Structure formats: C-alpha cells, structure tokens
C-alpha cells in the first residue's frame, strides 16, 4: 500500500482523448466520469456531454485519486472491476451535497474485501463529518444496504483548509473555495506538474476569497472549474449570475496552461453546450467544456 500522511499547512498543447482508456505511458492523466451539477440528467439531448454528476479520476505516478463521488463514480467503479484485481485508491470530496456523494452507495469496488480506500472531506455546514454524511445516505429508507456492508478497508480523514496530504511523492493541497457552501478545492502536484480542482466557484466572491483562489490555482497545468448559475427560481440563460466568465477570468489571471469547465447545469442540453464551447474558445482558446469520457494527459 502507498505511504500517506497528513501534514500541517506551509504557508505544449494537451491533446484530448474522449473515449479511450487512460493513456498508456502517461504518468499523470485526468479522466472525467461525471460532469453534471445538481442532479443526474440522462436524456437523448445530453448524451454527448453526459448526464452523470461529478466524478473526476486522476492517475498520478501509479496512484489512483478520485475527486467527488457523484453518479459518475458508479461507472468508474465498474471500469475498475474490469482492470484492477486489487485496488487502493484515495477519494476526495469537495462537499457533502447530494450531487457530490450520491454515487458512493453504488461504488462496487467498496463492497470487495480486498480493496482499500482512503476517504477525505471536510465537515458539512451542520458539522457532520464526511463519514457521517456517507453513512446517513445509506440508511433506510434511502438505501437498502448500510455502509457497514462495504467490506473493503475504509479509512476516513477529516480535512480543513490549507491541509496538505502526502501520498508518497504526490502532494494534495486544500483550500476553502466557497465559504457559503463550505466547499474545498484541491491542488494535486507531482514533480513540476499540477492540476487544480475548484468546482464551487461562487457567484460573487469577496476580494479576499478571489485572492486566495488565485494564489491556490496559480500556474497549474490544468484548471478544472465550474460555471456559475443562479438559483432555480430566477435562472435563465441571460441572467448575469449564470456565467462561465468567472472560470475564464480566473484561468487568465493565474496563467493556467489549460482550462476545463465542468458541472454543467441539468437544463443545459448538448446543443446549448456546443454554443457555449464556441463562445468560451473565442475568448480563451485553451479552454474546453468537460464531457464524460474526456481524457486529458498532463505528462
């Protein structure tokens, strides 16, 4: 098993490969298994981008890292059953809202005794730990099998802002990205390469928050961020609160090499997202909208 520890805080063109397995020979590669926000959206007009909620896999120097456990985690689990006889992996949750954890009860590898998972997350707004949140959603009447039915080794780790996780020579740094939702972001660093996963950019961030997020994401090879959108009652495509500009502005400010915008709204169908893709690329050519199966090699 990999050696890992929690440490105290210390203050070329990438080619996308949409459907193939993680790139052979790549030592640091990212794959998207779920790119939808709020609620799963399976439909004929969401098939190109995908309807599963948030789940991103990173393979770094032989380590398996997963960010968020939306319904895309079920698909990731099925793929692991086909290619991994025994598995140790690290699951990082940005928050405990349903769209980030709802795939965990359907994560088949967690029910297999020979596997081992390290699970990281911060406390929810009500103070519940990530372990408690995952446990609660698997209680009757919500789910037929309690968390105790998972036979794999589950090791839970509580994270706070600026905590650093070391997994051998891979470093994962955390920061609070959205104080209102108490959501954390992750920066994964290995050698001179890095990826930032910040998918809860707020509609209106304070100057202090903007500065912290910029510092946290500065100069990464790949920035994975969200577009912001208004609450359901007031949402429309022309509302100034619904924008991808925040992600693009951040990417420009911190001089990232590539930007992927994920967590698409359930109402955003494929044709609409195609239009957004054209608009985004017109102002930031190194940007891309996430879609299920997208593979981005870092090195």
C-alpha positions in Angstrom: 0.0 0.0 0.0 1.1 3.6 -0.6 2.6 5.5 2.3 0.5 8.6 3.0 0.3 11.3 5.8 -1.4 14.5 6.6 0.9 17.4 7.0 0.3 20.8 8.6 0.0 23.8 6.2 3.1 25.5 4.8 2.0 28.8 4.3 2.8 22.5 -25.4 -0.7 21.6 -26.2 -2.6 19.0 -24.3 -4.5 16.6 -26.6 -7.9 15.3 -25.5 -8.8 11.7 -26.0 -12.6 11.5 -25.4 -13.4 7.8 -25.1 -10.3 5.7 -24.8 -8.9 4.2 -21.6 -6.4 6.3 -19.6 -3.4 7.0 -21.8 -0.8 4.3 -22.0 2.5 5.6 -20.8 1.1 8.7 -19.2 2.3 9.2 -15.6 -0.2 12.0 -14.8 -3.6 11.8 -16.5 -7.1 13.1 -15.8 -10.4 11.4 -16.9 -14.0 12.7 -16.5 -16.7 10.3 -15.4 -19.4 12.7 -14.4 -19.7 16.4 -15.5 -23.2 17.4 -14.5 -24.2 19.5 -11.5 -27.1 19.3 -9.1 -28.9 16.2 -10.4 -28.2 13.4 -12.9 -29.7 14.2 -16.3 -29.9 11.2 -18.6 -31.6 12.2 -21.8 -31.2 12.0 -25.6 -30.2 15.7 -25.7 -27.4 15.2 -23.0 -25.8 12.1 -24.5 -22.7 13.9 -26.0 -21.7 15.7 -22.8 -23.2 13.2 -20.4 -25.7 13.2 -17.6 -23.8 11.8 -14.6 -23.0 14.0 -11.7 -19.5 15.0 -10.6 -16.6 12.5 -10.6 -13.1 13.0 -11.9 -10.3 10.4 -11.8 -6.6 11.2 -11.7 -3.8 8.7 -12.1 -0.6 10.2 -10.8 2.7 8.2 -10.6 0.7 5.0 -10.2 -1.6 6.4 -7.6 -5.4 6.4 -8.0 -7.1 9.6 -7.0 -10.8 10.4 -7.3 -12.5 13.8 -6.9 -16.1 13.7 -5.9 -18.5 10.8 -5.8 -21.5 11.7 -7.9 -23.2 9.1 -10.1 -20.1 9.1 -12.4 -18.4 7.1 -9.5 -20.6 4.1 -10.4 -19.2 4.0 -13.9 -15.6 4.4 -12.6 -16.2 1.6 -10.2 -17.4 -0.7 -13.0 -14.3 0.1 -15.1 -12.0 -0.7 -12.1 -13.6 -4.1 -11.7 -12.6 -4.9 -15.2 -8.9 -3.7 -15.0 -7.9 -3.9 -11.3 -7.9 -7.2 -9.4 -6.9 -5.4 -6.1 -7.2 -1.7 -5.6 -6.0 1.0 -3.2 -7.4 4.5 -4.0 -7.9 7.9 -2.5 -11.4 9.6 -2.7 -11.5 13.4 -2.1 -14.9 15.1 -1.6 -15.4 18.8 -2.2 -18.5 19.0 -0.1 -21.3 16.7 1.2 -24.2 17.8 -1.1 -26.1 15.0 -2.8 -24.6 15.6 -6.2 -21.1 15.0 -4.8 -21.8 11.9 -2.8 -24.8 10.1 -4.4 -22.7 7.6 -6.4 -20.9 6.3 -3.3 -23.5 3.7 -2.4 -23.2 2.3 -5.9 -19.4 2.1 -5.9 -19.0 -1.6 -6.4 -15.2 -1.9 -5.5 -16.0 -0.7 -2.0 -18.0 -3.9 -1.4 -15.0 -6.1 -2.1 -12.9 -7.1 0.9 -9.5 -7.0 -0.9 -9.7 -3.3 -1.7 -8.7 -0.3 0.4 -10.0 3.3 0.1 -8.8 6.5 1.9 -11.7 9.0 2.0 -11.1 12.7 2.6 -13.6 15.5 3.2 -14.4 18.5 5.4 -17.3 18.9 7.8 -20.7 19.8 6.3 -22.5 23.1 7.3 -24.3 21.2 10.1 -20.9 19.9 11.4 -21.4 16.3 10.1 -18.2 14.6 9.0 -17.8 13.2 5.5 -18.1 9.7 7.2 -21.3 10.7 8.8 -22.7 12.1 5.6 -21.9 9.0 3.6 -23.2 6.8 6.3 -26.5 8.7 6.6 -27.4 8.5 2.9 -27.1 4.7 3.1 -29.6 4.3 5.9 -33.2 3.0 5.4 -35.4 4.2 3.8 -33.0 5.9 1.5 -30.9 2.9 0.6 -31.3 -0.9 1.3 -27.7 -1.6 2.4 -25.9 0.3 5.2 -22.3 1.5 4.9 -21.2 -1.4 7.1 -22.0 -3.7 4.2 -18.9 -2.4 2.4 -16.3 -5.0 3.1 -13.3 -3.0 1.8 -11.0 -1.2 4.2 -12.4 2.4 4.5 -10.1 5.0 6.2 -11.7 8.4 6.8 -9.7 11.6 7.1 -11.0 15.0 8.2 -9.7 17.9 6.1 -9.5 21.6 6.9 -8.4 24.5 4.7 -4.7 24.5 3.9 -4.3 20.9 5.0 -1.7 19.0 2.9 -2.0 15.3 2.1 1.2 13.5 1.0 0.9 10.2 -0.9 4.5 9.3 -1.5 5.7 11.9 -3.9 2.2 13.2 -4.8 1.1 16.3 -2.8 -2.6 17.3 -2.5 -3.2 20.8 -1.0 -6.6 22.0 0.1 -8.3 25.4 0.3 -11.8 26.7 1.0 -13.2 27.8 -2.3 -16.8 28.6 -1.3 -17.4 29.7 2.3 -21.2 29.7 1.8 -21.3 26.0 0.8 -18.2 25.2 2.9 -16.7 23.6 -0.2 -13.0 22.9 -0.6 -10.8 22.8 -3.6 -7.8 20.5 -4.3 -4.4 21.1 -6.0 -2.6 18.0 -7.0 1.2 18.4 -7.5 3.7 15.9 -8.7 7.2 16.8 -9.7 6.8 20.1 -11.6 3.2 19.4 -12.7 -0.1 20.3 -11.1 -3.8 20.2 -11.5 -6.4 22.3 -9.6 -9.9 21.0 -9.0 -12.1 24.0 -7.9 -15.7 23.3 -8.9 -17.6 25.5 -6.4 -16.5 29.0 -7.6 -19.2 31.3 -6.0 -21.4 33.7 -8.0 -19.9 36.6 -6.1 -16.6 36.1 -4.3 -15.1 38.6 -2.0 -11.9 40.2 -2.8 -10.1 38.2 -0.1 -11.7 34.9 -1.5 -10.7 35.9 -5.1 -7.1 36.4 -4.0 -7.0 33.1 -2.1 -8.4 31.2 -5.0 -6.0 32.9 -7.4 -3.0 32.0 -5.3 -4.2 28.5 -4.8 -4.5 27.8 -8.6 -1.7 29.9 -9.9 0.2 28.4 -12.9 -1.3 24.9 -12.9 -1.1 22.8 -16.0 -4.8 22.1 -15.8 -7.6 24.1 -14.0 -10.9 22.3 -13.6 -13.6 24.8 -12.6 -17.3 25.3 -12.8 -19.6 27.8 -14.5 -21.8 29.7 -12.0 -25.6 29.8 -12.2 -28.5 31.4 -10.5 -31.0 29.6 -8.2 -33.8 27.7 -10.0 -36.5 30.3 -9.4 -34.5 33.0 -11.1 -32.4 31.2 -13.6 -32.3 31.9 -17.3 -29.5 31.9 -19.8 -29.3 35.7 -19.9 -29.1 36.2 -16.1 -25.8 37.9 -15.2 -25.4 35.3 -12.4 -25.2 32.5 -14.9 -21.7 32.7 -16.5 -18.6 30.9 -17.4 -16.7 34.1 -17.3 -15.6 33.6 -13.7 -13.7 30.4 -14.7 -12.2 32.0 -17.7 -11.2 35.2 -15.8 -9.5 33.0 -13.2 -7.7 30.9 -15.8 -6.3 34.1 -17.5 -5.3 35.7 -14.2 -3.4 32.7 -12.9 -2.0 31.8 -16.3 -3.0 28.2 -16.5 -2.0 26.1 -19.4 -5.5 24.6 -19.9 -9.0 25.1 -18.5 -11.8 22.5 -18.4 -15.2 23.8 -17.3 -17.4 21.2 -15.7 -20.5 20.7 -13.6 -23.0 21.7 -16.3 -26.5 22.7 -15.3 -29.1 19.9 -15.7 -31.0 22.2 -18.2 -28.0 22.6 -20.4 -28.5 20.3 -23.4 -25.8 19.3 -25.9 -26.6 21.9 -28.5 -26.5 24.7 -25.9 -23.2 23.5 -24.5 -21.8 23.3 -28.1 -22.6 27.0 -28.4 -21.0 27.8 -25.1 -17.9 25.9 -26.2 -17.6 28.1 -29.2 -18.0 31.3 -27.1 -15.5 30.2 -24.5 -12.9 29.2 -27.0 -13.3 32.6 -28.8 -12.0 34.4 -25.6 -9.8 31.6 -24.2 -8.6 29.1 -26.8 -7.1 26.8 -24.3 -10.5 26.1 -22.7 -12.7 23.1 -23.1 -16.1 22.0 -21.8 -16.0 18.7 -19.9 -17.8 15.7 -21.2 -18.0 12.1 -19.9 -15.0 10.1 -21.2 -12.8 13.1 -21.8 -9.1 12.2 -21.1 -6.5 14.9 -20.6 -2.9 13.7 -20.2 -0.8 16.1 -18.1 2.5 14.4 -18.7 
